[in-house]
Amino acid sequence: MKTTFFFLFGLLILGACTNVNRGERIQKLDQITASLDSLEKVISANPSDSSFGMSERAHDIEFRFKQFYFADSVDRVLANKINDMKQARKTLGHLHNDCLNLLKGCNEMKESLRLLRYDIENADGDRKKYDEYISYEESKMNMLTRMGADYIDERGKAYATYDLLFVELNTFSMDLLETYEKKKKRANKLIPNTK
């Protein structure tokens, strides 16, 4: 009788510990999921949809300067502005893919968290590795958070540089193109048509 009592008492304690561990693990997964939802909202609120068009327009400006800007001396201020726009263009070029990769990573992680939660709630899979799996998900969350912060930072800098310089550099480069076209027309008038 004593043996049965101690056996049942041991099972009761083991079951209570398992439920406590299960609750703690579920709570950790809920925290990770909440962080993931917050990250996804921030990324979705800062889309990169317009970055490709901005990158193309910046490339056009760069092309016009390469083709039509000739000066006897280097204007350092202008050169710095052109270089800043070039750096912004490069960043803008990969922002869209970065955004899509982040959102894809969030969706994949949601699914893995859902499956892990299901396993823990139903005591499926290798129970000894639950804590290891949770740590792995936490490390993935930390990596996604860093990538998200980098994306937001790069996006902010690139958009600010573009907004600051676009009108000035676009106007100047279009003036260069117009001057080139006028010179070309004058040159064509001077050359007699031999037909």
JOGICOR-V945544 format. One record per backbone hydrogen bond with DSSP energy under -1.0 kcal/mol. CO is the residue of the C=O (numbers start at 0). NH is the residue of the N-H. E is the energy in kcal/mol with one decimal. If there is no record, write none. Layout:
# JOGICOR-V945544
((CO,NH,E) (CO,NH,E))
This chain:
# JOGICOR-V945544
((0,4,-2.5) (1,5,-2.8) (2,6,-2.4) (3,7,-2.7) (4,8,-2.8) (5,9,-2.5) (6,10,-2.2) (7,11,-2.4) (8,12,-2.2) (9,13,-2.6) (10,14,-2.9) (11,15,-2.2) (12,16,-2.5) (13,17,-2.3) (14,18,-2.2) (15,19,-2.1) (16,20,-2.8) (17,21,-2.8) (18,22,-2.5) (19,23,-2.5) (20,24,-2.7) (21,25,-2.7) (22,26,-2.2) (23,27,-2.2) (24,28,-2.4) (25,29,-2.4) (26,30,-2.1) (27,31,-2.4) (28,32,-2.6) (29,33,-2.4) (30,34,-2.2) (31,35,-2.5) (32,36,-2.6) (33,37,-2.1) (34,38,-2.4) (35,39,-2.5) (36,40,-2.1) (37,41,-2.1) (38,42,-2.6) (39,43,-2.6) (40,44,-1.9) (47,50,-1.5) (49,53,-2.2) (50,54,-2.5) (51,55,-2.2) (52,56,-2.3) (53,57,-2.4) (54,58,-2.1) (55,59,-2.1) (56,60,-1.9) (57,61,-2.3) (58,62,-2.6) (59,63,-2.3) (60,64,-2.2) (61,65,-2.2) (62,66,-2.4) (63,67,-2.6) (64,68,-1.8) (74,78,-3.0) (75,79,-2.6) (76,80,-2.0) (77,81,-2.7) (78,82,-2.4) (79,83,-2.6) (80,84,-2.3) (81,85,-2.2) (82,86,-2.4) (83,87,-2.3) (84,88,-2.6) (85,89,-2.1) (86,90,-2.0) (87,91,-3.0) (88,92,-1.9) (90,94,-1.0) (93,97,-2.0) (94,98,-2.7) (95,99,-2.4) (96,100,-2.6) (97,101,-2.3) (98,102,-2.4) (99,103,-2.4) (100,104,-2.6) (101,105,-2.3) (102,106,-2.1) (103,107,-2.5) (104,108,-2.3) (105,109,-2.3) (106,110,-1.8) (107,111,-2.1) (108,112,-2.7) (109,113,-2.3) (110,114,-2.3) (111,115,-2.3) (112,116,-2.7) (113,117,-2.2) (114,118,-2.3) (115,119,-2.5) (116,120,-2.9) (117,121,-2.0) (118,123,-2.5) (124,126,-1.1) (125,128,-1.5) (126,129,-1.2) (128,132,-2.8) (129,133,-2.5) (130,134,-2.4) (131,135,-2.1) (132,136,-2.3) (133,137,-2.4) (134,138,-2.3) (135,139,-2.2) (136,140,-2.3) (137,141,-2.4) (138,142,-2.2) (139,143,-2.6) (140,144,-2.4) (141,145,-2.2) (142,146,-2.5) (143,147,-2.7) (144,148,-2.5) (145,149,-2.5) (146,150,-2.5) (147,151,-2.5) (148,152,-2.4) (149,153,-2.9) (150,154,-2.8) (151,155,-2.4) (152,156,-2.3) (153,157,-2.8) (154,158,-2.7) (155,159,-2.1) (156,160,-2.5) (157,161,-2.5) (158,162,-2.8) (159,163,-2.1) (160,164,-2.2) (161,165,-2.7) (164,168,-2.6) (165,169,-3.0) (166,170,-2.4) (167,171,-2.3) (168,172,-2.6) (169,173,-2.4) (170,174,-2.1) (171,175,-2.0) (172,176,-2.1) (173,177,-2.5) (174,178,-2.6) (175,179,-2.3) (176,180,-2.5) (177,181,-2.3) (178,182,-2.3) (179,183,-2.3) (180,184,-2.2) (181,185,-2.5) (182,186,-2.5) (183,187,-2.1) (184,188,-1.8) (185,189,-1.7) (186,190,-1.4))
